[in-house]
Amino acid sequence: MFSFQTIVENLPVLLGAARYTLLISVLGCLQGLILGAILCAAALSKRKSLRRAAGLYVSFFRGVPLLIQLLVAYYLLPVIGINVPPLAAAVLTVGLCAAAYLAEVLRGSINAIPKGQAEAALAIGMSPGNLWVRVLLPQALKIGLPAIVNELILLVKASSLVTVVGIVEITRMSQSIASSTYRYLEIYLAAAFLYLAINLVIAAVGRLLERRLTV
């Protein structure tokens, strides 16, 4: 028989594990935005070598499953003498993967900006660095905000994969509770609705930001 009591009793533990889900997702997205902006600049550079390097990076991280990336990072870093905690390895890998997708989001957003703005900025003596920081990136973030929010939602769901490196987030905790209580349906439903609640909040915040930026 279905038991709501089981859900109520174990919800605080799942909420505690949700902290790691949010931490990995948010830090991974922020890291991805910073590195994605650099990749975007390289992809739009006049230098062929930079464009090729950015293209190879994006192709690799979009073409290899995140699960494999996590395993490679977790087991490769100690081999080359870099000992990092599982959480740091997870955040690093998620951020590197997110950067590939966010670089394409930013590139598409910048291509949507009228070219006359960049030409006018350069004509009045603005340096290429200031052009990116003060003109292009702010507008690209505004244009690409829906896609960036969508990427953050995808990262929340993809964060369940970090269980392979020992991070006790929502999925790992729900598996542990279910195996000890044998209430698989209740626990996994609780985990599902917890993911849903997190993503609904992220989507709502994204829509609010989009409306404020539009005004």
N, C-alpha and C positions, 0 to 999 in steps of 0.2 A: 504494500500500500504506500502511495506517495506520502511523504512526510515533510510538511513545511517547517516543522520543528528542527529537522536536521539542517535545513538551509539557515535558519535563524541562528542556530548554535555555532555554525561554522563561518558565517558571513564576516565576523570581525577578523578572523585569520586570513580570509581571502582578501579583505580590504588592506590588511597589512602587506600582503604580497603584491597588491596593486601598486604600491609605492615604487617597486622596482620596475614594473611595467611602464609607469609614467616616466620614471627617471631615465630609463634607457631610450624611450621613444623621444622625449623632449630634447635630451642632450644629443641624441643621434641626429635629430632634425636640425638643431642649431649648428652642429658640426657640419652637417651636410650643406646647409645654406652657405656657410663661410667657404668651404672647399668648392661648393658648386659655383659660387660667384667667380672664384679663381679659374675654374675649368671653363666657365662660360666666356671669360675674357680671353682665355687661350684659344677657345674654339672660334672666336670672332677676330682673332689676331690676324695681321697681315703676314705673319711669319708661318710658313708652311710647316715647319718642324713643330711649332706649338699646336697648330691645328691637328696635326697627326697624333701628337702625344695625348691631347684631350680626347680625340676620337677613340684611341686605343683604350684609354681608361674607361670611358663610358661604355664601350663595347664589352670590355671584360666584366665590369661589375653589373651590367644589365644582363649579361649572357650566362653568368655563373650563379646558380641558386645561392641564396643567402645562407642556407644551412651548410653548404660546402665551405663558403667563405668563413663562417664562424669556426668550423672545425679546423680549417687550415690555419687561421690566425691563432687559435687556442693552442694548437700543437706545434706550430712553426716558431712562434716567438721564443719559447724556452730553448729550442734547438739552437737559435742564433744568439743565445745569451741574454735575452730580454725576458725577465720574469715579471709578469704583471698579474694582478688579481683577475679572476674571471669576469667581474663586473666591468673592469676597465677594458678588457679584451672585447667584451660584448658591445660596449658603447662605441669603441673605436671601429669595429667592423660594421655595425649598423650605420654609423655616420659615413663611412667610406662608401657604403652601398647607396645610401640616400643621396650622397653628393652627385652620383652619376645621373640620377633621375631629376634632381633639382637643377642641375646644370642645363639640362634640356628645357626645363620649364623656364628658367631665366633667359636662355637663349631665344626661345620663342617669344617671350615677353619683350625683350629688347628689340627684336626684329619688328615688333608691332608698333614701336615708338617711331614717330615721323623722323626721318633722317635729317630734316632741316634743323631740329633741335641740337643735334650733335655738331652740325656744321656751324651753326650760329655760336655755340659755346666755344668752339675752337677759333672762330673768327675774332672773338673779343679777347683772345689770349688765354683762355682757360687751358690748363694742362690736361693731358689725357687722364691722369689719375683723378683730378678733381672732376673731370667730365663723368667718370664712372661713379664716383662717390656721391656727387651732388646732383647729377642729372639723370643718368641712366638707371642705376640700381634702385633708387627710390621709386621710380615709375615702374620698373620691372617687378618689384615686390608688390606694388599695388595691382598691376595687371594680372600677375600670376598668383595672387593670394588664394583664389579658390583651388588651384592645383596644388599649392603648398599645403593648404589645410588637408586636402585629400591625401597627400603624401604622408602627413603626420598620422592620419587615421590608418593608413596602410602600415605604418611603422608600429602602431599600437598592436595591430593584429599579428604582424610579423615578429614582434618581440617574444611571442610564444616559442619561437625557435631557439631562444637562448637557453632553454632548458638543457640543451645538449652540452653546454659548458658548465652546468651546475648552478645556474642562477635560479633561485626559488621565487619565481614570479607567479602570476595567476595560474597559468596552466600547470606548472610543476607542483604548486601547492594543492590544486584541485585533484591532481593525480594521487598525491600522497594521502589526502584526506579520504578520497574515494576508496583507495586500497585498504585503508584501515577501518573504515566504517561499513564498507560494502554497499553504500548508498550512492551508486554511480549516477543514476538519473538526476537525483536532487543536486548533487555537488556540481556536475557538469552543466546543468541548467543554471545554477547560481553563477558559475564562471562565465557562461555565455551572456547572461544579462548584465554582468559586471562589465564585460568588454563593451556591450551595447551602450550601457550608460555612459562610459568614458567617451566613446566615440560620438554619442549624441551631444554631449557637452562641448566637445571640440568643434563639432559642426556648428553648433549654436554660436559659440564664440567667434568662429570664422565668419559667419553671416553678419554678426554685429560689427566686426571690424570692417567688413566689406562695405556695409552701409555707412559707417562713419567716414571711411576714406573717400567714398563717393561724394558725400556732402562736402 
